[in-house]
Amino acid sequence: MVDCRRIRTGPRSRARIKPGEILALHRRTRAFLDATLATPHDGPTAVVTHHAPHPDRLPDPRADLRWCYASDLCDLIHARGPALWVHGHVHTAADYRVGATRVVCNPRGHAEEVSGFEPGRTLHAGG
């Protein structure tokens, strides 16, 4: 994966990130999302992440690389039920549901791509 050749472990570090470090960061971030979504509050919840929370909706047919673009967070989504989940990283627009959660991606993409980008799109979490 290109990330393991390009991403460094810190701003002044020359050490390259390793897959085990990426997995540890993922687990820590997932735990943060779970704890945060478990915290009671008034109103609907919106989550914004870089990667998609559901791998089955990716436009790229290369199944061997799905983990580079999405994490399977379906159990977290079903358990915590955020109203809206917005993500990036993929270059094709998407609007679908995982359980009661609306999942949306509205990417600009690269100049030569047709991504389905809607520049004036507005989203509302909940009613």
C-alpha positions as CSV (number, residue, x, y, z in Angstrom):
1,M,0.0,0.0,0.0
2,V,1.3,3.4,-1.0
3,D,0.4,4.9,2.5
4,C,3.1,2.7,4.1
5,R,5.7,4.3,1.9
6,R,4.6,7.9,2.1
7,I,3.1,8.4,5.6
8,R,5.6,9.2,8.4
9,T,4.9,8.6,12.1
10,G,5.3,12.2,13.0
11,P,6.0,15.7,11.5
12,R,9.7,15.4,12.0
13,S,10.1,11.7,11.8
14,R,11.6,9.8,8.9
15,A,10.1,6.5,10.2
16,R,7.4,5.1,7.9
17,I,4.0,4.1,9.3
18,K,3.5,0.3,9.6
19,P,0.3,-1.7,9.1
20,G,0.2,-2.5,12.8
21,E,0.2,1.2,13.7
22,I,-2.6,1.9,11.2
23,L,-4.6,-0.9,12.8
24,A,-4.0,0.5,16.3
25,L,-5.1,4.0,15.2
26,H,-8.2,2.4,13.7
27,R,-9.1,0.6,16.9
28,R,-8.5,3.7,19.0
29,T,-10.6,5.9,16.6
30,R,-13.4,3.3,16.6
31,A,-13.4,3.2,20.4
32,F,-13.6,7.0,20.4
33,L,-16.6,7.0,18.0
34,D,-18.3,4.3,20.1
35,A,-17.8,6.1,23.4
36,T,-18.8,9.5,21.9
37,L,-22.0,8.1,20.2
38,A,-22.9,6.4,23.5
39,T,-22.9,9.7,25.3
40,P,-26.5,11.0,25.8
41,H,-27.4,14.4,24.3
42,D,-30.3,16.2,22.9
43,G,-31.0,16.1,19.1
44,P,-29.9,13.9,16.2
45,T,-26.3,12.8,15.8
46,A,-24.1,13.3,12.7
47,V,-20.8,11.6,12.2
48,V,-18.1,12.8,9.8
49,T,-15.2,10.5,8.8
50,H,-12.7,10.3,6.0
51,H,-13.3,6.6,5.2
52,A,-16.7,5.1,4.3
53,P,-18.4,3.2,7.2
54,H,-19.6,0.4,4.9
55,P,-17.5,-1.4,2.4
56,D,-20.3,-3.0,0.3
57,R,-21.3,0.4,-1.2
58,L,-17.9,1.2,-2.7
59,P,-17.8,1.8,-6.5
60,D,-14.4,0.3,-6.9
61,P,-14.7,-3.3,-8.1
62,R,-11.3,-4.2,-6.7
63,A,-12.5,-6.0,-3.6
64,D,-8.9,-6.6,-2.4
65,L,-8.5,-2.9,-1.8
66,R,-11.9,-2.2,-0.1
67,W,-10.2,-2.0,3.3
68,C,-8.2,1.0,2.0
69,Y,-11.4,3.0,1.5
70,A,-13.9,1.8,4.0
71,S,-14.2,0.1,7.4
72,D,-17.1,-2.2,8.2
73,L,-18.7,-0.2,11.0
74,C,-22.2,-1.7,10.6
75,D,-22.3,-3.1,14.1
76,L,-21.4,0.4,15.5
77,I,-24.0,2.1,13.3
78,H,-26.7,-0.4,14.3
79,A,-25.8,-0.2,18.0
80,R,-25.5,3.6,18.2
81,G,-27.9,4.7,15.5
82,P,-26.6,8.1,14.4
83,A,-29.0,9.9,12.1
84,L,-26.4,10.9,9.5
85,W,-22.9,9.7,8.5
86,V,-20.9,11.8,6.0
87,H,-17.7,10.5,4.6
88,G,-15.2,11.2,1.9
89,H,-12.2,9.4,0.4
90,V,-14.1,7.7,-2.5
91,H,-14.6,9.6,-5.7
92,T,-18.2,8.6,-6.4
93,A,-21.3,10.2,-4.8
94,A,-23.4,8.0,-2.6
95,D,-26.6,8.3,-0.6
96,Y,-27.8,5.1,1.1
97,R,-28.9,3.7,4.5
98,V,-27.4,1.4,6.9
99,G,-30.2,0.5,9.3
100,A,-31.8,3.8,10.3
101,T,-28.6,5.8,9.5
102,R,-28.3,7.8,6.3
103,V,-24.8,7.6,4.8
104,V,-23.8,10.3,2.3
105,C,-20.7,11.0,0.3
106,N,-20.6,14.1,-2.0
107,P,-17.0,14.1,-3.4
108,R,-15.6,16.6,-5.9
109,G,-13.1,13.9,-7.1
110,H,-10.3,14.5,-9.6
111,A,-10.8,17.0,-12.5
112,E,-11.0,14.2,-15.0
113,E,-13.6,12.2,-13.1
114,V,-17.4,12.3,-13.1
115,S,-18.2,11.9,-9.4
116,G,-21.8,13.0,-9.1
117,F,-20.7,16.0,-7.0
118,E,-23.5,18.4,-6.1
119,P,-21.8,21.8,-5.1
120,G,-24.9,23.2,-3.4
121,R,-26.0,20.1,-1.6
122,T,-27.2,20.6,2.0
123,L,-27.8,17.8,4.5
124,H,-29.9,17.8,7.7
125,A,-29.4,15.3,10.5
126,G,-32.8,14.1,11.7
127,G,-36.3,15.6,11.2
